[in-house]
Amino acid sequence: MSFQTISIDFPNDILLALNESENDLKERIKISLAIQLYKLEKLTIGKAAQLSGLSRLEFENELSKNKVPISHLTEKDILSDIEKLT
């Protein structure tokens, strides 16, 4: 798998204020971005997990911790599926 690098500029004192290492902040940004793109339905749960660097189960746990639904199915979708099965 190939990777693309994106740089983000921010003031030097941010890491100090956050009391985090650069790597910890990078990981947190990747997870936050993956969650946001999943919420916006820009990425599937699998691709969002891949972006976050977590396994699918770990990513689903992060979604749960952040109160983000794991499924985008609506009640209408579920009722439609039930009709198709009966």
N, C-alpha and C positions, 0 to 999 in steps of 0.2 A: 504494500500500500504506500502510495506517495503522499507527501504532506505539503501544505502551503503554509508559509509563515506570515503572520500579520503582526505588525508592531503597533503598540499603543503608547503614546507619550502622556506622562502624568508627572506632577511635581515630585521632587525627590523625597519630600517629607511624608508622602502618603504611606509608604511601607512602615516608616517609624510610627506614624499615627495609628496604623492598623495593627502594629506589633506582629507583623507577618513577614515571612521570608518571601522573596520574589517568586519562588516555585509554588509556595502555598497560595499566593495571590493568583498566579496563572491558573492553577487548578480550580480555584473558586470561580474565576472569570469564565473558564470553559464550561463548568457545570451550570452556572447562571445563564450563560448564552444558550446552551443546549435546552434548558428548561424553557426559556423565553421563546425560542424558535419552535419548540414543540407546542407550547400554548397557542402560538399564532398559526399553528398547523402548516408551518413552512417545512418542517422535518417530520418524518415518521418517528415512532418511538425508538426503532432500531437505529436509525441514523443519528438521532439525538443522543442516544447512549454512546454511539461511536464517537461523536464529537466531544462528549463529556469525558471520554477516556475511562468510563465505567462499564461494567458488565450490564446487560439489560436488567437483571434483577436489582443491582445496586442503583441503577438509574431510576427504576420504578420506586425504590425506597426513597430516593431524593425527591421524586415527584410527590410522594405521599407526605413527606416531611414539610414540603412547601404547599400542601393542600391543592395540588394540581391533579385533576382527574386523569387516570391512566388511559381511559377510553374517551373518544370524542363522540360516541354514539348518543343520539338523542332518543327520547321516548318514542318519537315517530319512527325512527330507524328500527328500534326493537320490535314495535308493533307490526311494522311492515314485514320483518323477518319471520315473526310468528305466523302471520297470515300465509306467507309463502310455504311454511312447513305444514300447515293444516289443510 
